[in-house]
């Protein structure tokens, strides 16, 4: 190959491995075949193995692998190179790897080099995106109109107000674990809301991933992978994680609300945390009955609260029994309940049931949390340290957080 290699020259080199024209002696084609084979040999000397296929591989390794396969497949090439093959490459020194359409598509491989011209040596090109990185960028760019954006618009407006008032903060994105349903981010200069997440799976590289529904503040949405959003946030210098709202005062003086100067009807100075167990025969409920609890806060009588449970989809359309109650004083009930639900959100039950009219309902106050963890949470509410904790489902206990809901 010449020192000043461009894409046309590279395409020309690869095209030379088509069905050969029989020639006598060593012509330009044979010289190029030998030069191309020597590049493969230098790769093997440097890396200790023959070039391999796969989208996770470097673009040049994939090109070399395609070239080597074609050399092996053509008898005249094997005859020409046999005396030079001191590494045993033509005989297939490694177990052959099935070649996918992507690997054999030279045009697709060359397209990935677009914009990389300028180096005097093909192996010195830098910043060539892998196919995985390209897909991540495409998932961010390829968005559709969000048909039900009016449902999400008030949420975006509230988040903006929270940012302006300081209830929420934006900070650099750090962990993939932060990507979950209900999480907010700033990517590409737009606020992004993770509205839904499918089941987690293991991808071809052995890494966990999941398909997301992400809604953006310009009224579009994207059905992207969790790792694609992760990469986009890391790559975007202005990418940010928008924190969950800070709890604010949980315990208030009876003569004043932290917002209005007086107690609101919904923010009484006393309340009861209740823990309920469902008697539903739903398979999911029955299988998890010992750890499945409804956790809430009320200012009234708990027994009266569950009197009509079997008619209420909030109670899974079944009778419920009281497992425990905790009475607290000088508290903001609304804020306390929101905080409790946010702490146990990682263990929230995802279930859909039908109400008595046949309409689908998704109850939001049921959590797969052992009773002793609820006791622990109440103790931390009493001593004022609850805002420093979050529930870890894998460990089945409360763990320290950094104040914004991330395990510390």
BADRENKE-603167 format. One record per residue (C-alpha): residue number from 1; residue in one letter; x, y, z. Coordinates in steps of 0.02 Angstrom, whole numbers, plus 50000, padded with zeros to 5 digits. Example, Ala and Ser with C-alpha at 12.3 -4.5 7.8 and 13.67 -1.06 7.14 Angstrom:
% BADRENKE-603167
num;residuo;px;py;pz
1;a;50615;49775;50390
2;s;50684;49947;50357
This chain:
% BADRENKE-603167
num;residuo;px;py;pz
1;x;50000;50000;50000
2;x;50056;50178;49972
3;x;50092;50290;50119
4;x;49960;50415;50069
5;x;49808;50301;50084
6;x;49632;50366;50059
7;x;49463;50281;50060
8;x;49463;50252;49871
9;x;49630;50165;49885
10;x;49568;50059;50030
11;x;49413;50009;49933
12;x;49522;49968;49785
13;x;49632;49856;49892
14;x;49484;49759;49959
15;x;49402;49744;49788
16;x;49559;49657;49727
17;x;49505;49500;49817
18;x;49363;49468;49696
19;x;49378;49321;49576
20;x;49551;49346;49500
21;x;49601;49358;49320
22;x;49736;49233;49281
23;x;49901;49318;49244
24;x;50075;49257;49215
25;x;50208;49321;49336
26;x;50185;49444;49480
27;x;50086;49595;49426
28;x;50016;49745;49523
29;x;49873;49640;49591
30;x;49990;49510;49664
31;x;50098;49646;49740
32;x;49946;49723;49824
33;x;49889;49553;49888
34;x;50060;49525;49967
35;x;50062;49700;50041
36;x;49888;49674;50113
37;x;49939;49506;50187
38;x;50093;49585;50266
39;x;49980;49713;50353
40;x;49883;49568;50427
41;x;50045;49488;50484
42;x;50100;49649;50570
43;x;49932;49653;50659
44;x;49960;49475;50722
45;x;50137;49517;50781
46;x;50070;49667;50877
47;x;49914;49588;50954
48;x;49961;49405;50966
49;x;49809;49338;50874
50;x;49730;49339;50702
51;x;49606;49480;50667
52;x;49430;49440;50722
53;x;49255;49488;50671
54;x;49126;49574;50780
55;x;49048;49746;50798
56;x;49140;49773;50962
57;x;49307;49756;50871
58;x;49411;49898;50803
59;x;49362;49945;50625
60;x;49535;49901;50560
61;x;49534;49730;50642
62;x;49368;49694;50558
63;x;49438;49748;50389
64;x;49590;49636;50413
65;x;49478;49490;50465
66;x;49371;49511;50309
67;x;49527;49520;50201
68;x;49603;49364;50280
69;x;49443;49265;50253
70;x;49444;49309;50069
71;x;49627;49264;50051
72;x;49594;49094;50130
73;x;49446;49066;50013
74;x;49544;49093;49851
75;x;49664;48958;49795
76;x;49775;49072;49690
77;x;49797;49189;49841
78;x;49845;49044;49953
79;x;49970;48984;49823
80;x;50045;49158;49807
81;x;50062;49186;49995
82;x;50105;49011;50055
83;x;50292;49040;50062
84;x;50266;49201;50163
85;x;50143;49127;50288
86;x;50260;49092;50434
87;x;50117;49120;50558
88;x;50002;48988;50485
89;x;49864;49114;50449
90;x;49806;49040;50284
91;x;49778;48872;50365
92;x;49665;48953;50494
93;x;49775;48959;50648
94;x;49621;49005;50753
95;x;49446;48934;50750
96;x;49354;49018;50605
97;x;49218;49139;50656
98;x;49055;49141;50554
99;x;49050;49299;50450
100;x;48893;49403;50467
101;x;48825;49514;50330
102;x;48891;49665;50427
103;x;49068;49594;50432
104;x;49069;49553;50245
105;x;48994;49720;50194
106;x;49150;49816;50144
107;x;49051;49971;50100
108;x;48978;49977;50276
109;x;49150;49958;50352
110;x;49221;50095;50243
111;x;49076;50209;50287
112;x;49132;50205;50467
113;x;49296;50284;50413
114;x;49208;50438;50345
115;x;49291;50595;50410
116;x;49446;50502;50465
117;x;49551;50536;50310
118;x;49714;50629;50336
119;x;49831;50505;50417
120;x;49975;50433;50318
121;x;49947;50261;50393
122;x;49780;50172;50404
123;x;49822;50103;50576
124;x;49856;50278;50644
125;x;49679;50344;50618
126;x;49597;50400;50778
127;x;49423;50431;50848
128;x;49331;50310;50734
129;x;49165;50270;50814
130;x;49118;50088;50842
131;x;48953;50023;50775
132;x;48889;50019;50955
133;x;48930;50203;50978
134;x;48846;50246;50814
135;x;48687;50156;50866
136;x;48687;50251;51031
137;x;48698;50417;50939
138;x;48562;50365;50818
139;x;48445;50316;50960
140;x;48463;50490;51035
141;x;48438;50573;50867
142;x;48296;50465;50801
143;x;48145;50525;50897
144;x;47960;50520;50865
145;x;47821;50638;50910
146;x;47755;50600;51084
147;x;47569;50580;51052
148;x;47521;50595;51236
149;x;47642;50736;51278
150;x;47501;50835;51361
151;x;47507;50704;51498
152;x;47691;50739;51529
153;x;47691;50927;51500
154;x;47638;50971;51679
155;x;47781;50862;51744
156;x;47910;50957;51641
157;x;47837;51122;51701
158;x;47846;51065;51883
159;x;48026;51006;51863
160;x;48073;51176;51791
161;x;47991;51263;51940
162;x;48082;51145;52058
163;x;48248;51187;51977
164;x;48214;51374;51989
165;x;48163;51362;52172
166;x;48307;51247;52220
167;x;48197;51099;52266
168;x;48288;51003;52129
169;x;48468;51023;52073
170;x;48563;50975;51917
171;x;48732;50892;51931
172;x;48848;50786;51825
173;x;48784;50615;51779
174;x;48884;50474;51860
175;x;48804;50302;51872
176;x;48699;50192;51759
177;x;48598;50146;51914
178;x;48529;50323;51911
179;x;48435;50281;51751
180;x;48267;50216;51811
181;x;48082;50253;51785
182;x;48040;50426;51849
183;x;48218;50492;51833
184;x;48257;50659;51750
185;x;48408;50711;51646
186;x;48472;50848;51534
187;x;48548;50781;51372
188;x;48578;50872;51210
189;x;48515;51032;51291
190;x;48343;50959;51329
191;x;48261;50891;51485
192;x;48227;50705;51469
193;x;48107;50601;51574
194;x;48120;50411;51589
195;x;47936;50369;51578
196;x;47952;50180;51571
197;x;48078;50038;51569
198;x;48057;49861;51503
199;x;48129;49704;51582
200;x;48318;49705;51608
201;x;48413;49585;51494
202;x;48594;49535;51461
203;x;48661;49595;51292
204;x;48785;49508;51176
205;x;48931;49582;51274
206;x;48866;49506;51437
207;x;48809;49674;51508
208;x;48639;49716;51579
209;x;48528;49831;51479
210;x;48345;49877;51458
211;x;48235;49966;51332
212;x;48171;50136;51392
213;x;48035;50257;51344
214;x;48115;50428;51361
215;x;48010;50586;51337
216;x;48093;50752;51295
217;x;48035;50929;51334
218;x;48013;50970;51149
219;x;47868;50848;51135
220;x;47966;50702;51061
221;x;48008;50531;51131
222;x;48134;50392;51099
223;x;48127;50205;51127
224;x;48312;50190;51170
225;x;48420;50071;51268
226;x;48477;50114;51444
227;x;48660;50101;51393
228;x;48629;50217;51245
229;x;48565;50351;51362
230;x;48711;50318;51479
231;x;48837;50343;51338
232;x;48748;50500;51276
233;x;48754;50577;51450
234;x;48938;50537;51473
235;x;48982;50604;51301
236;x;48882;50766;51321
237;x;48990;50888;51419
238;x;48830;50978;51470
239;x;48739;50816;51513
240;x;48661;50820;51686
241;x;48560;50717;51809
242;x;48414;50814;51885
243;x;48400;50765;52067
244;x;48243;50706;52153
245;x;48156;50846;52250
246;x;48225;50876;52422
247;x;48105;50825;52558
248;x;48097;50991;52648
249;x;48039;51001;52829
250;x;47955;50842;52889
251;x;47923;50900;53065
252;x;47833;51066;53084
253;x;47779;51175;53226
254;x;47594;51163;53259
255;x;47568;51350;53241
256;x;47646;51365;53068
257;x;47667;51278;52900
258;x;47836;51299;52814
259;x;47742;51364;52662
260;x;47588;51464;52716
261;x;47621;51516;52895
262;x;47477;51408;52953
263;x;47431;51224;52951
264;x;47344;51165;52792
265;x;47201;51041;52802
266;x;47308;50910;52713
267;x;47463;50945;52816
268;x;47401;50915;52993
269;x;47527;50913;53134
270;x;47492;50731;53178
271;x;47470;50572;53078
272;x;47486;50384;53072
273;x;47603;50283;52964
274;x;47511;50122;52923
275;x;47576;49958;52852
276;x;47448;49841;52774
277;x;47449;49665;52702
278;x;47330;49614;52563
279;x;47220;49460;52567
280;x;47208;49459;52377
281;x;47220;49291;52288
282;x;47312;49369;52141
283;x;47460;49253;52102
284;x;47591;49390;52120
285;x;47518;49447;52286
286;x;47500;49270;52353
287;x;47679;49228;52307
288;x;47748;49380;52398
289;x;47621;49403;52538
290;x;47748;49402;52681
291;x;47850;49547;52609
292;x;47719;49642;52508
293;x;47655;49792;52606
294;x;47554;49947;52573
295;x;47636;50093;52662
296;x;47549;50260;52683
297;x;47514;50404;52801
298;x;47342;50459;52858
299;x;47269;50583;52979
300;x;47113;50476;53009
301;x;47071;50306;53079
302;x;47163;50166;52989
303;x;47026;50037;53019
304;x;46899;50152;52939
305;x;47023;50182;52798
306;x;47020;49998;52747
307;x;46835;49966;52778
308;x;46793;49957;52592
309;x;46960;49889;52532
310;x;46884;49752;52424
311;x;46797;49885;52319
312;x;46950;49997;52304
313;x;47085;49963;52171
314;x;47208;50055;52284
315;x;47192;49904;52399
316;x;47205;49778;52254
317;x;47017;49750;52259
318;x;47034;49639;52413
319;x;47022;49648;52601
320;x;47177;49704;52693
321;x;47242;49677;52868
322;x;47338;49801;52974
323;x;47516;49743;53006
324;x;47578;49895;53102
325;x;47539;50078;53140
326;x;47653;50217;53202
327;x;47582;50381;53266
328;x;47690;50536;53246
329;x;47665;50716;53298
330;x;47717;50883;53226
331;x;47741;50813;53052
332;x;47697;50865;52876
333;x;47596;50712;52822
334;x;47603;50745;52635
335;x;47790;50769;52632
336;x;47819;50620;52745
337;x;47718;50503;52635
338;x;47806;50565;52477
339;x;47974;50537;52561
340;x;47930;50361;52618
341;x;47872;50314;52444
342;x;48028;50387;52366
343;x;48141;50290;52485
344;x;48055;50126;52446
345;x;48031;50163;52260
346;x;48161;50033;52205
347;x;48047;49899;52281
348;x;47881;49967;52216
349;x;47764;49829;52153
350;x;47728;49839;51967
351;x;47556;49763;51945
352;x;47399;49805;51847
353;x;47226;49757;51907
354;x;47047;49792;51852
355;x;46931;49900;51954
356;x;46749;49852;51978
357;x;46706;49933;51811
358;x;46840;49835;51718
359;x;46958;49981;51699
360;x;47145;49946;51716
361;x;47227;50023;51871
362;x;47408;50022;51929
363;x;47416;50040;52120
364;x;47569;50142;52174
365;x;47581;50117;52363
366;x;47628;49932;52373
367;x;47810;49886;52406
368;x;47908;49724;52419
369;x;47987;49772;52585
370;x;48009;49663;52742
371;x;47921;49725;52898
372;x;48083;49751;52996
373;x;48144;49874;52864
374;x;47987;49979;52890
375;x;48023;49979;53077
376;x;48199;50039;53040
377;x;48132;50178;52928
378;x;48012;50239;53063
379;x;48154;50248;53189
380;x;48254;50353;53068
381;x;48104;50465;53040
382;x;48093;50493;53227
383;x;48278;50537;53246
384;x;48277;50645;53089
385;x;48406;50545;52988
386;x;48286;50465;52863
387;x;48333;50586;52723
388;x;48508;50509;52721
389;x;48445;50335;52675
390;x;48371;50238;52531
391;x;48310;50059;52518
392;x;48424;49932;52431
393;x;48316;49785;52370
394;x;48467;49671;52345
395;x;48527;49696;52522
396;x;48348;49707;52590
397;x;48394;49852;52703
398;x;48412;50041;52711
399;x;48582;50103;52652
400;x;48665;50272;52667
401;x;48640;50392;52522
402;x;48725;50553;52469
403;x;48567;50655;52497
404;x;48502;50639;52320
405;x;48443;50460;52323
406;x;48602;50369;52267
407;x;48676;50229;52372
408;x;48834;50290;52455
